[in-house]
Amino acid sequence: MGNKQTIFTQEQLDAYQDCTFFTRKEILRLFHRYRDLAPQLVPLDYSDKPAVTLPYELIGSMPELKDNPFRQQIAEVFSEHGDGNMTLDDFLDMFSVLSEMAPRDLKAYYAFKIYDFNNDDYICKSDLEKTVNKLTRNELTPEEVSLVCEKVIYEADVDNDGKLSLADFQHMIVRAPDFL
Amino acid sequence: FLLGFDAEEDLVGSLASMSTNERIKAIQKMPETMRKKREIRNKVLREITKKSRHRGAQCTQGTQGVSFRRFGNTLSEYFHQLQPWHKTLKIIGAEFGTSVLSYFVFLKWLLNLNIFSFLMNFGFITVPQFLAAEPNNLSFTGLELLTGAGYFQQTVLYYGFYTNATISKVENGPSYNMQPAYIFTVGIYFVICFLILLFSVARFFSRNFKLTKAVSVNANKLLCTWDFNITNEKAVKLQQKNLLTQIKEDLAEVNKEVLNFSVKERVGRIATHLLAWVVSLATAVAACAGVYFLSINNLKLFMKGYSNDLQRQTAMLVLPVIVSLLNTLIPFFFSWLGHLEKFQTPGQHIYVTIIRNIILKISIVGILCYYWLNIVATSESQCWETLVGQDIYRLVLVDFIFCLLGSFFGEFLRRIIGTTVCMNLGLPEFDIGRNVLDLIYAQTLTWIGILFSPLLPGIQMIAFLIVLFVKKVSLMRNCQPPRKVWRTAQMTTSFVFLLFCPSFLGVLSVIGVTVWRLKPSEECGPFRGLPSMYAAVDEWIQILESYTVSKWVVWIYHNLISSELFFFIISAVVLIVTYLYWQIIQARKTMTKLLHNQITN
């Protein structure tokens, strides 16, 4: 049905379509984007599931991520071993969550992991400080950064433990219509 | 987030018992890696084939389901291809952010509404009219495209050309009664539009206005408003600078004490604001008076007749040009006025200027409607509906031309001035508020004109397409990403609400007055000779009474639609239901507060 392609088996494509929000054509297009980053590393035939990983430097140089202040965190969250190097599966996963078809709860869950720099399942004050610095290009003084972080925790912390858990974060996202 | 073994078994079991669509959605939404999701999916599929084998169902059912899904997927891919603006919108979102993108999404939505209206009118009214068309004896000169009069007067463009007869091509064959067709097509289109707008407004409100506890301003600003769509380096830097400025301002307010104005200063500020409001309202009233007297003058000249054709054509264009000039220049005056009164925040400045522009536009449209319905309809012209249709056609066309000119002067020339002559002005920004109000104004005119000129949505459709293209090109070449903060979700909701509340409801009242109160002209149009346009429905119901098959339609009409008791009962029921829902919301709010206290303690 449609164009013949030899990169994936039909079952692999079905599995990808069921697990991501993409259509067949979009998955193939994403595969070609992945391959264009390093044509010599990525084979054209994925039917035997080769174990190919692209290093973070190549992923971070994509035009969609190049100027994003959080690109390192994003790559680390979606990569298999948390080091920023991504297989094709991780690549598709990342774009699936960041696409416009993903529901907000899913995005909120991953946004939480992106803002959680020290990976302790809580957004503590040091995580927030790093976020503020990334968002304002280090142009605030340390006292100002500290003040902002305290205010954020004061406002968003529902269970009063001094840091934001996933539930606090999701509670805030629900009431923020501008979250993308 | 690793699932224990038991939890996984439960998950697989629950997924296997869902329908295919639900299952796929549930798997897509799972916050797991792709590998885990694939494993779970394969387990679920094995479970399903096991179950169906138990029940003795055929194995082919499974493969049939899969191939059906594949077919559905290819269909949706082709459907996606039919939306040609998808790529353009994505590029705009990436370069300029979601605030500018919201304007283009709104424009696309209005374009779809117009396409729908044009197809309905063309299919149900114009095509049958073509079959019964009278020959057109007037000559065609190029100027008609601008004025809409002359040759076009005897074409399907205007109400006056449509016949009031029953059209039938074949003797004793199926006949098409133009009178009820005209009124029902327009009526059903407005009902559908009303429902679409109502549901859109409700959906936007429920998503974007959480009226619960006070907003957590800082956390919101830090963690939720970063626009991840943007991929342009300059735009990213601008956003960062924006956030920096906002945070600095917030901190400055916290550190300093709240500015206590002395009593004299406060009185001075209130006086300035009042004065500015009085001046803007006076300007709006003056503009309306000018438009009113100009149009009355126009009508008098028209009735008297002109010396030559050229004079008549130019006289017809004076009114639309003046109206468009007022609509273009007065907003600049309001914006300058807003700079004079020093507002406390720039957000207030934007809101107040937008409200003043809305008041101006509503008053101009209002005075024009008053002129059309009270003066033109009762004048002694031969075919007043066609006159009104021509007026609206000219207004729409001149407004479109001014929109293009505005883009040319406002963005293109401004960029040239900003980069060569006056270097510190810089590139212009895309003024979202003004452009959206222009769109709403154009759509209001189109809606008013549907009754008098059925093909007007088609013309507006072409105009919107050209505007979309021109704005996009101008945006990419001339503008820079917006520097001010623009709360997209709130503003989009406000725009759709503005489209619904003053604009659409106003149009409904104008159309209502036209259909129920005004007398159609004697010599032209599908309702000639009737006491009002609504009388056509009465006549049609009388025809239906003679057929036994449609007695129930007649019963519904007499007892439900034209009886006041029915509407009274429905209004009472709606009010009671609203009151009950409101009480439920209050109860839930108290519950939330109690639970919140429980968590914090």
Interface residues (C-beta under 8 A of the other chain):
Chain A: M1 G2 D14 A15 Q17 D18 C19 T20 F21 T23 R24 K25 P63 E64 K66 D67 N68 P69 E80 D89 D90 L92 D93 S96 L98 P103 D105 L106 Y109 Y110 A111 Y115 L128 T131 V132 L135 T136 R137 E139 L140 E144 L147 V148 K151 V152 E155 A156 V158 D159 N160 F169 M172 I173 V174 R175 A176 P177 D178 F179 L180
Chain B: I24 I27 Q28 K29 P31 T33 M34 R35 K37 R38 R41 N42 V66 R69 R70 F71 N73 T74 S76 E77 H80 T98 R207 N208 F209 K210 T212 V215 S216 V217 N218 A219 N220 L222 L223 C224 T225 W226 D227 F228 N229 I230 T231 N232 E233 V236 K237 Q240 L243 L244 I247 K248 D250 L251 V254 R487 T488 A489 Q490 H596 I599 T600
